[in-house]
Amino acid sequence: MTRYIVARLLWCVPVLLGASVLIFVLLRFLPGDIVDIILGTEGSATPEVRATIRRLFGLDQPIYVQYFVWLGAVLRGDLGSSLRTSEPVLGILLSRLPITIELALLSVGISVLMAVPLGVLAAVKRGGPIELLARLVGLIGLSLPNFWLATMMILVASLGFGWLPSLIYVNPLTDPIENLKQMLMPAFSLALALMAIVLRMTRSAMLEVLGQDYVKTARAKGLGERLVLMRHALKNAMIPVVTVIGVQMGTLFGGTVVIEQIFGLPGMGWTFINGIYQRDYPTVQGAVLMLALTFVLVNLVVDLMYAYLDPRIRYG
Amino acid sequence: METRPRFTRRSFLRQSVLLGAGSALLAACQQQSPPPAPKAEVKPTEAAKPAAAPAQPTAAPAAAAKPSDAAPPAAQSAPAGQVRGGAITIAQELDPVSLDPHKTSNFSAVQGFEHVYESLTQYDEKLNLQPALAERWEVSPDGTQYTFFLRKDVKWHDGNEFTAADVKYWHERMMAQETVAPYKNWFDMIERIEVVDKNTAKAVLGKPYPPLLATFAALRGGAITQEGAAEKGNLATTAIGTGPWKLVEYVPQSHLRYVKNADYWNRELPRLDEFTMKIVTEEDARVAALRAGQVDYAFLSQEGADRVKADRNITILESPKAWLTVAQINTSRKPFDDIRVRQALRMALDPNEIIQKAVSGAATPSGPVPTGHTDWFLKPDELKYQKPDLDKARALLAEAGQSNLKFTILSSPQYPEFVSTALVMQDSFKKIGVDAEVQQLEWGTFVKQVNAPAFDYDVNITARTFYPDPDHYLYPYFNSAAVNNPNKSYNNPKVDELLDRGRTVGDSAQRHQIYAEVQKLLEDELPHFWFYSGLNIEAVRNHVVGYVPSFTGRRIFLKQTGVQR
């Protein structure tokens, strides 16, 4: 088990290297750089002045030189400094990441808590109103864009009920209740699409599992229906569901880019997109590394969960 | 042989709990939210001052600051001068990218630092120049030496005394190449600052530059920072100024919190004890927060204002703003080098249609200097091409031999009104048989493509914000040697001569004549198309009193704002 985890963690290295090369090159393919952004359309700097400034930022070096200089620093634990504010990128990202992780965990929590029971019920009670409800949730969840849902929730809460949680992000340790109030709408708007996917997956996996021989055997043994469902069927049906959640983490992080802006949460997604707009290369590169690492770790956890869900799977 | 799985349900659960607790801990390491603000207290002794006074009495009729009809007049009539103390929250529509007053061209940065820093001069509500850190000044007869007599009662927010050495430091930092100051060219005619004594600074110019005093007041690059400030701290994230407000908290993407500077040299100001600027980039969220009473002030579009004007607790203030929307024509490309083609295209356009469709009517037609800029701008009856003339446009195109004209209009979706403007242009051009394609580019890409040295565009849509002097709207674009003149292609010796004279003549009446003449010449020759100058549309909750809009688009007068609950 430990060996497996260590091996998987070692595999992170090439993955992260690949991600870093990709983002490094792609960013520099984007027309315009920090100098263009700083000077905007209003400045009257001559091309010579611009060239001098680029030299000051080290942007005149060939791209591979820039990459290895950056990589060398990363290996020493230094993600560089923001080109815009000169703040260390690691510090910026570490202050933003927890908010995004909280948002992601809450979204996954909400979707699993709502989608799995509904998916199981829809599989068991076919043709009834519950299945109709499940279909509706599936359809709505997949077709409503999260930014639209987020905006509507804000407008309905404020104009309809005159209610909005406090505007400035509250730390969960300072005031967990207020923090939950703040995170509820953003988490739900992110959760809905995931909920639809998990629900559909749960329902179809349950339907498949319920047709298997061992379920018939369990019923023939005289086990109660609840026990058959929860103990024998659901656990097996969860394997594809957990896989889907792991894969969807990427989409979820993508969603935070928009949702954090709408709800004014100073998280990683917003920092990431601002970094792109500002051509703040070190910030974007650092953020991509961190998101890639998170994604890899989440999927490692997903793989480890298989062993729990299906005792036949062993890592050793 | 089967081995017992080493990864059990119990160990999984235990690890999950640890993971959850870990992320909660991480989240807990975030910045804390500010404590609740103290309540307003009302002192009835001060002199009364009406709120929401007209910002620009000289502007076109539609453009006077006025509360919307539906709202009650509370914010207008309350005596702001009597109100002291209290706190408000204002919604900030852009995330300030940096607070460094010298290193940024973003308006969002100005919005963040303008409450903290000051310059030698400042503007009043009517854009008249007033003393600020300099209590008076003398200009040498040849216009090349400005002696500033500094206030003696000014302290930096860290308690240090403000002196002439700070002014010298400011200039050196602005000029240093590694500062990368976008507005460096606004001050590079100052060769050096001489410290005459502790409270006297002399600016020595290479040549006369009449706009200098106003250029300080604009606070773009002109904000004075303390000697050694950039070496002592990070000016992008902290700010120690001399202004009415001290910045006490800055959480990027979240909020900025300011408290009253109790040692401010103007003892009357500021009236509030503190205010918080919450970054709310989505207009829907600003509307919601405003109506729920969570913010007391928000900047809105016309559509946003329409949605809150029915609320009797909110007053909408509309006033002219320096936001001049421009189509830049690439005069270095064929056929745009032909004046007849530019005139024909311009004749196909109706500025009022653009105003209606791009900003729902919230603007006034404008020439090269934005309408409402004190008395520098062309009056409505002096503007040309205010009604389309399609027949003449077609005739001019035929004369120029352009039968199948095709080109691209660049715009950026970061500013939806630019895209709308481009679409209206495209539509109008169709009527004279011209096929324009509208291309939308991400802002950074747009900037790269449009600026020197690329000048890779036929036509692009952008806007000019507040510049202190007409020279800033004209010289950098239309002087034949200017950097922003595409490949130095627009070349009119008469314009050159006038622009140069505008930089040397000190007499205000003469300068007014010069700039009126230049603007009329440009309106004839159309190296750019100028469409409209926008409005400040600001919503305030009625208990906010004394707030006055500014033509600069800045929130200068938050310092005289109070609350009356």
Interface residues (C-beta under 8 A of the other chain):
Chain A: M1 L30 P31 G32 D33 V35 D36 I37 I38 L39 G40 T41 E42 G43 S44 A45 T46 P47 V49 T52 I53 L56 R84 T85 S86 E87 I92 L94 S95 R96 L97 P98 I99 I101 E102 L105 T151 I154 L155 A157 S158 L159 G162 W163 L164 S166 L167 I168 Y169 V170 N171 P172 L173 T174 E260 Q261 I262 F263 G264 L265 P266 G267 W270 T271 N274 Y277 Q278 R279 V301 L304 M305 A307 Y308 P311 R314 Y315 G316
Chain B: T3 P5 R6 F7 T8 R9 F12 L19 G20 S23 A24 L25 L26 A27 A28 C29 Q30 Q31 Q32 S33 P34 T89 D95 V97 S98 K103 T104 S105 N106 Q177 E178 V180 P182 Y183 K184 N185 N234 A236 T237 V251 P252 Q253 S254 H255 T276 K278 I279 V280 T281 E282 D284 A285 V287 A288 A289 R291 A292 Q294 V295 E442 W443 G444 T445 F446 V447 K448 Q449 V450 N451 A452 P453 T462 R464 T465 P476 A482 V483 N484
